[in-house]
Amino acid sequence: IIEDRREALWACIEKLTPKQKEVVRRYYRANVAAVDIAKQNGVTRQAIFKILRQLRKSLARCVERSLMSQGVG
């Protein structure tokens, strides 16, 4: 089931806008600090955390919908 969740997550990430994908990639994969992402996007660190929180919720819902539609877990 972990592999099913991982595949669903990648599929859901692909549905994000390019800018959303970039924020997720930089924060989670490249380990870029939120303050640095904020500076590059002209927003506050708190705004980046808010964006990440919203994206996590959205991705979690997408994964759950995907798994339910596949009859997984």
Secondary structure, DSSP 8 states (H G I E B T S, - for coil): -HHHHHHHHHHHHHTS-HHHHHHHIIIIIS---HHHHHHHHTS-HHHHHHHHHHHHHHHHHHHHHHHHHHT--
